[in-house]
Amino acid sequence: RTKMSDFRIERDALGEVKVPTWALWGAQTQRAVENFPISGIRFPRTFIKAIGLVKYCAAKVNHELGLLDEAKAKAIMEAAREVIEGKLDEHFPLDIFQTGSGTSTNMNANEVIANRACEILGAKRGEKSVVHPNDHVNLGQSSNDVIPACIHISAAIAIKEQLLPSLQKLHKALLEKSKEFDDIVKTGRTHLMDAMPVRLGQEFSGYAAQIELAIERINAVLPRLYELALGGTAVGTGINTHPEFGKRIAEALAQETGIPFRETRNHFSAQASMDTAVELSGALKALAVALYKIANDLRWMNSGPQAGLAEIRLPALQPGSSIMPGKINPVIPEAVIMVSMQVIGNDSVITLAGSSGNFELNVALPVIARNLLESITILSNVSDVFVDKCINGIVANKEHMERLAGQNAILATALTPHLGYDKAAQIVKKAMAENKTIREVVLELGWMKEDELDKVLDIKKMTEGGFVAGVSGGG
């Protein structure tokens, strides 16, 4: 490689620009490098893959339509394939915080692919007469339809390859724990206060159902995510592209990815709004809220081990304190909760960005792309970690839970069909004041026979609904 200090001259409509000799990008990308030194945050790999896919399929379709000769098309496709495979990632330097249309990044791709295609054809970088970034790589496209399409494509790929497999794995792990813990009775809680008994397995079945519903919500968005803006070009009218381009490139992308992409039902909507990205982000936020709740419950149930609930034991993964020897903290649930917080924050950004459509174009596309893909990625990764390093290793403190459940004064709720609400409340009050069990108080008061009382106070049957031991008399 040449020295970083070496430059070549490239030109665009504004004049000459010095570009590092080693860089495949051209003048427009270099201007953006200099204009937006803001965060150092780049587009995620999945997005760069998506833009490579678009350029690959565009060259293929334009050649089929007779708009691009075979040599140029093949060179562009070969260069785009390198982008798809991540071989040229160092040549995508641009900051997320740039022009709101993402034009700089679309031109970054056009220039990198054009220059690489020039090399493939035996020409020098910047020889636009051989392969031109606008006239050939960007043929039939605009940043205004490419970037919205790439948001949909990259999100769809990430959901298919990362998120849904991770959520299916999480759902399965929670279901298995719900079966493993199905015979363990514990004290239920509402308002963090003792309530009627539940089985630990029932709690975990609730967690599994939350993830099942999250999967359903995400799947429900996918038909709209599969609609692509390509073919709309500058303002949705399709100016300067073949009338069949939008349909054909969607079909080509579907063939490449195995995802059923199709041309949008309305190009003006697809470019002026990012409502589907907002909808998807909402589904991801709902997933984050579910994960937050599950992780937080596990933290509470694991609290202790001596002065807390101590209902379950999470795997001990690392020392929890720099000063307190032997302390072990619920680090995985804490990581899950922080991911959930980030996703909820990302959703707020995407919501605001989605509101930033002016007439024919949304002008906050890069930040939508970055936040949406980050949410998908971190939710996928943390779901895998949650299963592997936490859920699979949970151990239930069965005897402890069942002993406390049997002493719970709120068990008097099962007596209300037999004695009435007021008498049951009186029993609870007396039991708590005198530190006695419900059974002891009822027998002391002589309000029920011992054999009948034993049937009513069967805590396992209380978790199965209905009236325990039938209804016999009123209060």
N, C-alpha and C positions, 0 to 999 in steps of 0.2 A: 504494500500500500504506500502511496505517496505521503509526504508529511502533511499534518493537519494545517500547516501554515500556507500550503500551496493552493492557489485559486485558479479557476478558469472563468472566462466571461460568458454569461448567458444573457439573453435579451428577451424582454416582453414588451407590451404596449407602452410602458412607462420608460423604457430605455435599458441601459446595460446594468447588470448586477454581477458582483463577484460571488461565485459559488465555490465551496471547497472542492478541490479536484477529486477527492475520494467519493464525494456525494453523488448519488444518482439523481437527486432532485434538481430542479431548474430554478429559474428566476422568480416565479411567483411563490414557490415554497420558501425560497431564501428571504423574500420580503416579509413573509409571515413569521419566519424564525426571528427576524429582527424586530417586528412590530409587536409580538406577543410574548415577551419573556416574563410570564406571569406566575405560573404555578409549577411548571416542570411536570405536570400530569399530562400524559399522552393518551391517545385513544387506546382502548384495550385491544389485545391480540385478536379477539373474536371479531371486532369491528374491522380491523385491517384485513382479516380473512374475507369478510363480507364484501368489502370494496374490491378486493382482488377477484372474487367470484363474479361481481357485476361486470368488471372490465373484461374478464375472460369470456363471459357469455355474450356481452355486447359485441365483441369482435367476431365471435362465431355467428351470431345472428346477422350482423351487418354484412358479413361475407356471403351468407346464404341468400340475403336480399339483393346481392349484386352491388353493394355500396362500398365494399372494401376488397381490394385484390388479395389473392391467396397468400402471397409472400408477407405482406404487412399483417394480415389477420393471424397467420401462424406465429409470427414473431411476437405480436402483442399477446397472443394466448400463452405462449411459452413464458414470457415475462410475467404475465398475470398469475400464472401457475406458481411461480416463485414467490409472489406476494402471498398467495393463498397458503402456501406451505411454510410461511414465516422466514424464508431465507433472506428477505430484504427488509426486515423490521427496523434495522438501524437507520434506514433511509426515510423513516416516517417520524420526524422530530417534533412535530407541531404540538403546541399547547392546546388543551381543551378550550381554554378561554380565548377565543378568536372570533372571527366573523360568525354571526349567528346562523348563517346558512350552511356553515361548514365548507364553503367554497375553497378555502385554503387547503383543506384536507383532500377534497376531490381533485384539486389541481396537483397536490402532492402526489397522489396516485397516478394521475395522468402523466406527470413529468417523469416519475420514477420508471413507469412502465414504458414510456416512449424512449427514454434514454437506454434502458436495458434492451429494448427491442432493436434500437439502432446498433448496439453492440452485437446482438445476435445476427444481424444482417451484415455485419462487417464494417459498419460505419462508426463514426465517433459520436460521443455524447453531444447532444445539442444540435445535431444535424436534422433539423426539422423537416427538410425536404424528403428525408427518408421515412421517418415516422414522426408525426406532429402530435403533441399532447392533446391539443384541442380538436384538430381536424380529423384525427384518426382514432386515438384512444378514447376520446370523449364523444365520438360520433353518435348522433342520435340521443344525446343525454344532456342534462344540465345538473349542476350541483343541487338544484332545487328539487329534482326527483331522485337523484342518486343517493343523497344523504338520508332523506326519510326512508327510502327503500332499504338502505344498509342498516338502519336502526331496526327495522322489522326483521330483516334477514339474520342479523347477528343475534338478536334476542331469541328468534325461533331456533337457531342452531344451539345456543347456550341452554335453552329450556330442554330441547330434545336430548342433548348429549350430557348435560350436567344436572340440571335441576330436577327433572322428573325422575331419573334413576335414583338420585339421592333421596328424594321424598318417598319413593316406593320402598326403599331400604329402611327408612325411618319408620314408615307406617308398619312394615312387617315386624320390626323390632319391638314396637310398642304393643302390637297385637300379641306377639309371643309372650311378652311380660304380663299382659292382661290375663292370658291363660295360665301362666305359671303362678300368678298371685290370686287366682280366682277363689280359693278357699280361705283366704286370710281376711278376717273381719277386723275393722278398725273404726275408730270414732270419726264420723263425718264432721265437716266444719262448714259453717256459714258465718260470715262476718268475722272469721278467725276464731269463732267461739264454738264450743262443743255442740254438735247436732246429732241426729240419729245415725246409727251405724251404716257404713257402706263396706263393701269388700274392696280391698286394694286393687284387685283385678278390675272391678267396675270403674275405679278412677282411671286406670290405665286404658281401659276401653274408650273412655271419654277422650283421652289424649290421642289415641289412634284415630278416632273419628274426626278430631280437629284437623289432623293431617290429611285424612281422606277427603274432607270437604275442601281443604286448601288445594289439593290436587284437582278436584272438580272445578274450582273457580279458575285456576290457571288454564286448564283444558278448555274451559268455556270461552276464553279470550282468543284462543289460537286461530279459529277460522278468520277472524278479522286481522290478526297479525300476519296471516299468510297473504293478505292483499298488498300488492306492491305499487308504488307511485311511478315506477319506470314507464316511460312513454308519454309523460305529461310535459317534459322538458321545462321551459322557463316559467310558465305561469299556469300550466295545466291544460293548455290547448293542444300540445303536441307539435308545436312549431319546430321545423327543421329535423323532424324524424319521420321515418316510414310509418304509415298508419298501422302496420302489423307489428311494429317493434315491441310495443308494450306487452302484447299477448305472447309473442314468441320468446322474449327474454325471460318472462315469468316461467314459461314451459322449460326453457333451457336451465334455469336455476333450480327448478323442481327436479329435473333429471340429475343434475350435479349433486344435490344435497339429499335427495330422498324425502324432501319436505314439500307438500302440495301447494307451492306458491302459485298465485294467479294475479292477473292484472286487476288493479283496483276497480271497483264498480263506479267510482267517480274521482277523476284526477284532481279536480279542484279541492275537494275535501282532503284528499291524500297529501296535498302539498301545503294547504293553508292551515291544516290542523294536525295535531298529533294526539288525537283523542284516544286512539287504540293504545298508544304508549302509556297514556295516563290511566286507562282502564287496567292494563297489565300491571302497572305499578301499584294500583289499588289492590289487586289480587296478591301481589307480593307483600304489601303492607299487612293484609289480613293474615298471611302466613307468618309474618314476623310477630304479629300480636299473639298468634297461637303458640309459637315457639317461646315467646316471652313468658306466657302463662305456665306452660309445661315446665320450663326450666326453673321458674320461680317456685312452683309447687315442690319440685324435687329439692331445691335448696332448703325450704321450710321442713320438709319431711326428714331431711338429712341433718337438721340442726342439732347441735349437742357437742359431743356425744353424751354428756351427762346432764346438762342443764337445758337441753332443748327438747324437741319432739322425739328425736332418735327413732323414727319409725322405719327408716331405711338406712343402708350404708352405701354410699357411692364409692367407686374405686378410688383408692389413695394414689394420686399421681405424682405429687411433688410436695416438699415441705411448704407449709402455709405461712410461716412467719420467720422474719429475720431475728426475732427476739424471744419468741415463745417456743421452746423445744417441743416437738411432738404434735404441733398443731397442723391439722390437715384441712384445707378449705375446698369448697365446691367449685373448683376453677372452671370446669367445662360449662356448667350452667351459667356461670358469670360471663363467659365468652359468648354463649348463645344470646344472653340478654343484651350484651353490647352490640352484637350484630343486629339484633332486632331494633335497637335504638337507631343504628346507622341507616337501616332500611326505611324506617319511619321518617327520618330526616331526609333521605334521598327522595322519598315520595313527595315531601313538601316542595322540594326543588323542582321535581318533574311536574307537579301540579302548577306551580308558578310558570315554569317554562312552557308547559302546554297551553297556558293562557296567552302566550306571547306570539300569537298569530296575527299578522297585520295583512288584511286583504288576501293576497294570493300566496303568502308564505309565512311559515313559522320561523322566527328568527332567534331561537334558542336551542337549535338542534344538537350542537355538540354536547351541551350539558345534559340534555335528555339521554343521549347515547351513553355517556360516561356513567351517569347515576343508575340508569336502568340495568346496564351490564354489570356494574359493581354489585347491585342488589342481588341479581341472579347468581353471580359468582360466590359471594360470601354466604348467601343462604344455602347454596349447594354444598360448599365446603364445610360449613359449620354443622349441617345436618349429618354429614358423614362422620365428623368428629364426635358429635353428640352420641351417635350409635356406638361407634367403636370404642370410645374412651369413657363413656358414662352409662348409657342405658343397658347395654349388654351385660355390664358388671354389677348392676344393682342387686343388693341382697336385702331381703325383708327381715325386720326384727319381729317375727310373727308373735311370739309369746308376749312381748311387751305391748304390742298393739291390742291383742285380744284381751289381755288383762285390763288395760285401761278402758276398752270398750265395754267390758262387763261391769265396770264400776260407774259408768256414765249416768248421771242423774237424769239426763234428757231421755233415757230409755222409758221414762214414764209416759212419753208420747204414745207408746203402744197400749197404754192402759185407758186412753181416752174413749175408745169405743165401748169399753166395759164400765168405766166409772164416770166418764164425762170430763170435760176440759178443766173445770174448776177444782175437782178433787185431785186430778192429776197434777195440777199446778201446786196445790197444797202439799202433795207428796214430795215434789221436787224441792220446794222451799224447806220442808222439814229435814229431808235427807241431806241437803247441803249445809244447813245450820248445825245439824248434829253429827255431821261426818259419817252418815250411815248410807247403806245401799238402798236402792228403791225397794228391793225385795224385803229387806229388814223393816222398812217403814210400813209397807202395805200389810205385812203379817202382824206387826205391832198394833196397827189400827183395826185389824180384823176385817178388812174390806174385801178380801178375796181369799179363796181356799188355796192351800199351798200347791196342790197338783195343778190347778188351773193357772196359777201365777207362774209356775215354772214353764208352762207352755207359752204363755204370753211374752215372757221375758227371754225367749230363745233369740239371741242376737243374730244368729245366722238367718233365721226365718224373717227377721225384720228387714234384711237386705233384699228380700224377694218380693216386696210389695204386698198389697192387699191387707186384709185384717189378720193379725197373728192370732192363731187358735180360735178363729171365728168371733162373732159378736154375741155376747151373752149379757143382756141386760143393759140398762142405761144408767146415767148418773143424774 
